[in-house]
């Protein structure tokens, strides 16, 4: 691979989330509130958006089998992380994530653009096992680092299952997004107060 990035045409990324604080949690977020990885093209867009494949580098040709593999890993990571938060071990999920983490992740390299700046590329076109390994290793690193694991949270918003790292001052963040779930909570609180005042 080791190609200099060029402009690519990918599906729009507005519906995909990349704000959880960890790669593995960003993958889990693609299932909420509805399935977002609906096609190999959408997975390809996620791989670029999550920076597993550098921007401007053509992602590998994905098949429905890739989509199934990433969705399966996503389910195992979600089960494992939620189990850790709830104090309920998920041995089958842990075994599967560890198995997928064994493969070598994509090897990065630096290439020079026409303008002379260095940008990230990959040594070779990554296969599905290599990209799965990168996400699985991120989950292993997250769950085995006590400091980072201590920042794990699940959104307190109604009907929101999103997981994120709370890196706020004082570790008091309650929602995946203050603009979405936080705003809904503030609106609901205002309505409750208004209803009490009318009563």
Backbone as numpy.savetxt, mean C-alpha at the origin, in Angstrom:
# Nx Ny Nz CAx CAy CAz Cx Cy Cz
16.96 -4.22 -18.21 16.10 -3.05 -18.21 17.00 -1.82 -18.21
17.34 -1.27 -17.06 18.25 -0.13 -16.93 18.01 0.94 -17.98
16.74 1.19 -18.28 16.41 2.17 -19.29 16.20 3.54 -18.67
16.47 4.58 -19.45 16.17 5.94 -19.00 14.66 6.13 -19.08
14.02 6.64 -18.01 12.57 6.80 -18.03 12.08 7.67 -19.17
10.93 7.28 -19.71 10.25 8.06 -20.74 8.81 8.25 -20.28
8.06 9.07 -21.00 6.68 9.34 -20.64 5.83 8.12 -20.95
4.98 7.70 -19.99 4.12 6.54 -20.18 2.67 6.94 -20.07
1.83 6.17 -20.72 0.39 6.39 -20.59 -0.17 5.28 -19.72
-0.65 5.63 -18.51 -1.19 4.67 -17.57 -2.60 5.09 -17.18
-3.41 4.15 -16.69 -4.73 4.53 -16.22 -4.63 5.56 -15.10
-5.66 6.41 -14.94 -5.61 7.43 -13.88 -5.49 6.79 -12.51
-4.79 7.48 -11.61 -4.50 6.93 -10.28 -5.35 7.54 -9.17
-6.36 8.37 -9.52 -7.11 9.07 -8.49 -7.74 8.12 -7.47
-8.16 6.95 -7.89 -8.85 6.05 -6.98 -7.89 5.19 -6.15
-6.62 5.21 -6.47 -5.66 4.40 -5.72 -5.05 5.25 -4.62
-4.85 4.65 -3.44 -4.31 5.39 -2.29 -2.84 5.04 -2.10
-2.06 6.05 -1.76 -0.64 5.85 -1.49 -0.22 6.65 -0.26
-1.05 6.70 0.77 -0.76 7.59 1.89 -0.75 6.89 3.25
-0.60 5.59 3.28 -0.65 4.87 4.57 0.66 4.93 5.33
1.73 5.20 4.64 3.05 5.25 5.29 3.90 4.02 5.04
3.34 2.98 4.46 4.11 1.77 4.14 3.56 1.15 2.86
4.48 0.59 2.08 4.13 -0.07 0.83 3.10 -1.17 1.03
3.33 -2.05 2.02 2.41 -3.18 2.23 1.02 -2.70 2.64
0.94 -1.60 3.41 -0.36 -1.07 3.81 -1.04 -0.37 2.64
-0.25 0.21 1.74 -0.83 0.80 0.54 -1.49 -0.28 -0.32
-0.89 -1.46 -0.37 -1.52 -2.56 -1.11 -2.83 -2.95 -0.44
-2.84 -3.06 0.88 -4.07 -3.41 1.61 -5.16 -2.38 1.32
-4.78 -1.11 1.20 -5.75 -0.03 0.96 -6.47 -0.16 -0.38
-5.91 -0.92 -1.31 -6.55 -1.04 -2.63 -7.83 -1.87 -2.59
-8.17 -2.44 -1.44 -9.42 -3.20 -1.32 -10.53 -2.39 -0.66
-10.25 -1.13 -0.30 -11.23 -0.35 0.46 -11.54 0.96 -0.25
-12.78 1.40 -0.33 -13.97 0.72 0.17 -14.44 -0.37 -0.77
-13.99 -0.31 -2.01 -14.30 -1.35 -2.99 -13.00 -1.80 -3.64
-13.08 -2.87 -4.39 -11.91 -3.39 -5.10 -11.38 -2.33 -6.07
-10.10 -2.00 -5.95 -9.49 -1.02 -6.84 -8.55 -1.66 -7.85
-8.07 -2.85 -7.53 -7.23 -3.57 -8.49 -8.15 -4.45 -9.34
-8.81 -3.83 -10.28 -9.84 -4.52 -11.06 -9.34 -5.11 -12.37
-8.10 -4.84 -12.72 -7.56 -5.35 -13.98 -6.03 -5.33 -13.91
-5.38 -6.07 -14.80 -3.92 -5.99 -14.85 -3.42 -4.56 -15.09
-4.15 -3.76 -15.88 -3.74 -2.37 -16.10 -3.77 -1.57 -14.81
-4.78 -1.80 -13.98 -4.86 -1.09 -12.70 -3.72 -1.52 -11.78
-3.39 -2.82 -11.78 -2.25 -3.29 -10.99 -0.97 -2.65 -11.49
-0.83 -2.56 -12.80 0.35 -1.93 -13.38 0.47 -0.48 -12.91
-0.66 0.24 -12.89 -0.66 1.63 -12.42 -0.29 1.69 -10.94
-0.77 0.72 -10.16 -0.43 0.70 -8.73 1.06 0.45 -8.54
1.63 -0.47 -9.30 3.05 -0.77 -9.18 3.91 0.46 -9.44
3.50 1.28 -10.41 4.23 2.52 -10.71 3.95 3.54 -9.61
2.68 3.70 -9.23 2.33 4.67 -8.20 2.97 4.37 -6.86
3.14 3.09 -6.55 3.77 2.68 -5.30 5.30 2.64 -5.41
5.81 2.98 -6.58 7.24 3.07 -6.87 7.97 1.73 -6.83
7.22 0.66 -7.01 7.87 -0.64 -7.18 8.53 -0.71 -8.55
7.87 -0.09 -9.52 8.44 0.08 -10.85 8.65 1.58 -11.01
9.88 2.04 -11.27 10.13 3.48 -11.35 9.26 4.17 -12.40
8.86 5.39 -12.10 8.06 6.18 -13.04 8.81 6.31 -14.36
8.08 6.17 -15.44 8.67 6.30 -16.76 9.22 5.02 -17.33
9.33 3.97 -16.50 9.77 2.67 -17.00 8.53 1.84 -17.28
8.48 1.25 -18.44 7.31 0.45 -18.79 7.20 -0.73 -17.83
6.06 -0.86 -17.14 5.89 -2.03 -16.26 5.87 -3.31 -17.07
6.18 -4.42 -16.45 6.13 -5.69 -17.19 4.73 -5.96 -17.70
4.63 -6.81 -18.71 3.31 -7.20 -19.22 2.64 -8.08 -18.17
1.57 -7.59 -17.59 0.91 -8.31 -16.51 -0.22 -9.18 -17.05
-0.43 -10.29 -16.37 -1.51 -11.21 -16.74 -2.50 -11.27 -15.58
-3.66 -11.87 -15.79 -4.60 -12.05 -14.68 -3.99 -12.83 -13.51
-3.00 -13.69 -13.76 -2.36 -14.44 -12.68 -1.62 -13.48 -11.74
-1.01 -12.43 -12.27 -0.36 -11.42 -11.43 -1.39 -10.78 -10.51
-2.52 -10.41 -11.09 -3.58 -9.76 -10.33 -4.03 -10.65 -9.18
-4.24 -11.93 -9.48 -4.66 -12.89 -8.44 -3.59 -13.01 -7.35
-2.32 -13.03 -7.74 -1.23 -13.17 -6.77 -1.14 -11.96 -5.85
-1.28 -10.76 -6.41 -1.22 -9.55 -5.57 -2.44 -9.44 -4.67
-3.60 -9.82 -5.16 -4.78 -9.80 -4.30 -4.65 -10.82 -3.16
-4.07 -11.97 -3.46 -3.87 -12.98 -2.42 -2.91 -12.46 -1.35
-1.78 -11.88 -1.78 -0.82 -11.32 -0.83 -1.48 -10.22 -0.01
-2.27 -9.39 -0.65 -2.98 -8.32 0.05 -3.85 -8.87 1.17
-4.57 -9.95 0.89 -5.42 -10.57 1.91 -4.62 -11.11 3.08
-3.47 -11.72 2.79 -2.62 -12.25 3.86 -2.04 -11.13 4.72
-1.60 -10.06 4.07 -1.04 -8.93 4.83 -2.11 -8.30 5.71
-3.30 -8.10 5.16 -4.39 -7.50 5.94 -4.73 -8.37 7.15
-4.82 -9.67 6.93 -5.13 -10.59 8.03 -4.03 -10.56 9.09
-2.79 -10.54 8.64 -1.65 -10.55 9.55 -1.58 -9.25 10.37
-1.70 -8.11 9.71 -1.59 -6.82 10.41 -2.77 -6.62 11.36
-3.97 -6.91 10.88 -5.14 -6.74 11.76 -5.07 -7.72 12.94
-4.56 -8.90 12.69 -4.38 -9.86 13.78 -3.40 -9.34 14.82
-2.31 -8.72 14.36 -1.34 -8.14 15.30 -1.97 -7.03 16.13
-2.75 -6.17 15.48 -3.41 -5.08 16.20 -4.40 -5.60 17.23
-5.06 -6.71 16.93 -6.08 -7.25 17.82 -5.53 -8.29 18.79
-4.24 -8.62 18.67 -3.65 -9.64 19.54 -4.08 -11.05 19.18
-4.45 -11.23 17.89 -4.86 -12.56 17.41 -3.89 -12.99 16.31
-2.95 -13.86 16.62 -1.99 -14.30 15.59 -2.69 -14.94 14.40
-2.09 -14.79 13.24 -2.61 -15.38 12.01 -1.50 -16.23 11.40
-1.32 -17.46 11.94 -0.16 -18.27 11.52 -0.14 -18.61 10.03
-1.29 -18.89 9.43 -1.30 -19.24 8.01 -0.90 -18.05 7.15
-1.39 -16.86 7.50 -1.02 -15.65 6.77 0.46 -15.35 6.94
0.98 -15.51 8.15 2.39 -15.28 8.41 3.26 -16.23 7.58
2.88 -17.47 7.52 3.63 -18.46 6.75 3.68 -18.08 5.27
2.55 -17.65 4.74 2.48 -17.30 3.32 3.30 -16.03 3.01
3.20 -15.01 3.88 3.96 -13.79 3.67 5.46 -14.10 3.75
5.87 -14.91 4.72 7.29 -15.30 4.83 7.75 -16.05 3.58
6.91 -16.91 3.05 7.26 -17.68 1.85 7.48 -16.73 0.67
6.57 -15.77 0.49 6.69 -14.84 -0.64 7.88 -13.90 -0.47
8.27 -13.61 0.77 9.39 -12.70 1.03 10.74 -13.33 0.68
10.79 -14.64 0.46 12.06 -15.33 0.19 12.67 -14.96 -1.15
11.84 -14.66 -2.14 12.37 -14.34 -3.47 13.17 -13.05 -3.41
14.08 -12.88 -4.35 14.87 -11.64 -4.42 14.00 -10.53 -5.00
13.95 -9.37 -4.33 13.18 -8.26 -4.89 13.90 -7.67 -6.09
13.25 -6.79 -6.86 13.91 -6.20 -8.03 15.18 -5.45 -7.63
16.23 -5.62 -8.42 17.51 -4.96 -8.15 17.51 -3.56 -8.77
17.67 -2.51 -7.94 17.68 -1.16 -8.49 19.03 -0.79 -9.09
19.02 0.24 -9.90 20.26 0.82 -10.40 19.98 2.29 -10.71
21.04 3.06 -10.86 20.92 4.47 -11.22 21.32 4.64 -12.67
20.54 5.41 -13.41 20.87 5.71 -14.81 20.82 7.22 -15.00
21.58 7.69 -15.97 21.65 9.13 -16.22 20.67 9.51 -17.33
19.91 10.57 -17.08 18.96 11.06 -18.08 19.71 11.89 -19.12
18.99 12.31 -20.15 19.58 13.17 -21.18 20.04 14.50 -20.59
19.37 14.93 -19.50 19.75 16.19 -18.83 20.94 16.00 -17.90
21.36 14.77 -17.67 22.53 14.51 -16.85 22.24 14.16 -15.40
20.97 14.12 -15.00 20.65 13.76 -13.62 20.50 12.25 -13.48
20.75 11.76 -12.28 20.60 10.33 -12.02 19.17 10.04 -11.57
18.60 8.99 -12.12 17.26 8.54 -11.74 17.30 7.04 -11.48
16.32 6.59 -10.72 16.26 5.17 -10.36 15.67 4.36 -11.51
16.27 3.21 -11.76 15.76 2.25 -12.73 15.92 0.87 -12.12
15.69 -0.15 -12.91 15.85 -1.53 -12.45 16.85 -2.24 -13.35
17.62 -3.17 -12.76 18.63 -3.90 -13.53 18.01 -4.73 -14.65
16.83 -5.28 -14.38 16.15 -6.13 -15.36 14.66 -6.01 -15.13
13.89 -6.40 -16.10 12.43 -6.37 -15.95 12.04 -7.31 -14.82
11.33 -6.81 -13.82 11.00 -7.66 -12.67 9.87 -8.62 -12.98
9.97 -9.82 -12.45 8.89 -10.78 -12.56 7.93 -10.65 -11.39
6.85 -11.36 -11.47 5.84 -11.32 -10.41 6.42 -11.73 -9.05
7.21 -12.82 -8.95 7.75 -13.20 -7.63 8.63 -12.10 -7.01
9.39 -11.38 -7.84 10.27 -10.33 -7.31 9.45 -9.17 -6.75
8.39 -8.78 -7.44 7.57 -7.66 -6.97 6.75 -8.06 -5.75
6.25 -9.29 -5.74 5.55 -9.78 -4.55 6.50 -9.80 -3.36
7.74 -10.21 -3.60 8.73 -10.28 -2.52 9.00 -8.90 -1.93
9.04 -7.87 -2.76 9.28 -6.52 -2.25 8.18 -6.10 -1.28
6.93 -6.41 -1.62 5.81 -6.04 -0.74 5.80 -6.93 0.51
6.03 -8.22 0.34 6.05 -9.15 1.48 7.18 -8.78 2.45
8.35 -8.42 1.93 9.47 -8.03 2.80 9.14 -6.75 3.56
8.41 -5.85 2.91 8.00 -4.63 3.61 7.08 -4.98 4.79
6.19 -5.95 4.60 5.31 -6.38 5.69 6.13 -7.02 6.82
7.08 -7.85 6.46 7.95 -8.49 7.47 8.71 -7.42 8.25
9.29 -6.45 7.54 10.05 -5.39 8.21 9.15 -4.55 9.11
7.95 -4.26 8.65 7.00 -3.48 9.44 6.67 -4.19 10.75
6.34 -5.48 10.66 5.86 -6.21 11.83 6.97 -6.65 12.78
8.21 -6.61 12.33 9.31 -7.04 13.21 10.10 -5.87 13.78
9.73 -4.66 13.43 10.37 -3.47 13.98 9.45 -2.91 15.07
9.81 -3.08 16.35 8.90 -2.67 17.43 8.51 -1.20 17.38
9.42 -0.33 16.97 9.11 1.09 16.92 8.07 1.39 15.85
8.28 0.84 14.66 7.34 1.07 13.56 6.02 0.37 13.84
6.10 -0.86 14.31 4.87 -1.61 14.62 4.02 -0.86 15.65
4.67 -0.15 16.57 3.94 0.63 17.56 3.17 1.79 16.98
3.48 2.16 15.74 2.77 3.25 15.07 1.59 2.76 14.24
1.39 1.44 14.18 0.30 0.88 13.39 -1.05 1.27 13.97
-1.96 1.69 13.11 -3.31 2.03 13.54 -4.31 1.56 12.50
-5.55 1.38 12.96 -6.67 1.17 12.05 -7.58 2.38 12.21
-8.06 2.91 11.10 -8.89 4.10 11.12 -10.11 3.90 12.03
-10.43 4.93 12.81 -11.59 4.88 13.70 -12.86 5.39 13.02
-12.78 5.74 11.76 -13.95 6.21 11.03 -14.98 5.11 10.86
-16.26 5.52 10.82 -17.34 4.55 10.59 -17.12 3.83 9.27
-17.20 2.52 9.31 -17.09 1.68 8.11 -15.75 1.81 7.39
-14.72 2.24 8.08 -13.40 2.35 7.45 -12.47 1.33 8.10
-11.85 0.54 7.28 -10.94 -0.50 7.75 -9.48 -0.19 7.41
-9.20 1.01 6.90 -7.85 1.32 6.43 -6.83 1.29 7.56
-5.67 0.78 7.22 -4.54 0.69 8.15 -3.51 1.74 7.75
-2.83 2.30 8.74 -1.83 3.32 8.45 -0.83 3.39 9.59
0.26 4.10 9.34 1.25 4.38 10.39 0.97 5.77 10.93
0.83 5.87 12.24 0.61 7.15 12.90 1.96 7.76 13.24
2.39 8.70 12.42 3.66 9.37 12.66 3.43 10.80 13.16
2.21 11.08 13.60 1.89 12.43 14.09 2.56 12.68 15.43
2.71 13.95 15.78 3.27 14.32 17.08 2.33 13.82 18.17
2.84 13.11 19.12 2.01 12.59 20.21 1.26 11.32 19.86
1.38 10.86 18.62 0.73 9.61 18.17 -0.77 9.61 18.51
-1.47 10.71 18.15 -2.89 10.81 18.47 -3.78 10.82 17.22
-3.23 10.47 16.10 -4.02 10.44 14.86 -5.08 9.35 14.97
-6.32 9.67 14.62 -7.43 8.73 14.75 -7.96 8.21 13.43
-7.71 8.95 12.34 -8.31 8.60 11.06 -7.25 8.43 9.99
-7.61 7.64 8.97 -6.72 7.47 7.83 -6.53 8.79 7.11
-7.59 9.61 7.11 -7.54 10.91 6.45 -8.40 11.90 7.22
-7.82 12.98 7.63 -8.57 14.02 8.33 -9.62 14.64 7.41
-9.29 14.71 6.11 -10.21 15.31 5.15 -11.40 14.42 4.84
-11.25 13.11 4.96 -12.35 12.20 4.62 -13.01 11.68 5.90
-12.40 10.72 6.54 -13.01 10.12 7.74 -13.10 11.12 8.89
-12.08 11.94 9.06 -12.11 12.94 10.13 -13.23 13.95 9.90
-13.39 14.38 8.67 -14.45 15.33 8.36 -15.83 14.71 8.58
-15.99 13.44 8.19 -17.27 12.76 8.42 -17.60 12.72 9.91
-16.58 12.43 10.72 -16.79 12.37 12.18 -17.17 13.75 12.73
-16.51 14.80 12.25 -16.83 16.14 12.72 -18.25 16.55 12.31
-18.64 16.22 11.09 -20.01 16.52 10.63 -21.02 15.76 11.47
-20.77 14.47 11.72 -21.69 13.67 12.53 -21.80 14.23 13.94
-20.67 14.64 14.52 -20.67 15.22 15.87 -21.49 16.51 15.90
-21.33 17.34 14.86 -22.09 18.59 14.77 -23.59 18.31 14.68
-23.96 17.31 13.88 -25.38 16.97 13.74 -25.96 16.47 15.06
-25.16 15.68 15.80 -25.65 15.19 17.10 -25.87 16.35 18.07
-24.92 17.29 18.09 -25.08 18.45 18.98 -26.28 19.29 18.57
-26.48 19.49 17.26 -27.62 20.26 16.78 -28.93 19.59 17.13
-28.98 18.25 17.02 -30.20 17.51 17.35 -30.49 17.62 18.85
-29.44 17.56 19.69 -29.64 17.71 21.14 -30.13 19.10 21.49
-29.60 20.11 20.79 -30.02 21.49 21.07 -31.48 21.71 20.70
-31.92 21.03 19.62 -33.33 21.17 19.23 -34.26 20.44 20.16
-33.78 19.36 20.84 -34.65 18.52 21.66 -35.07 19.18 22.96
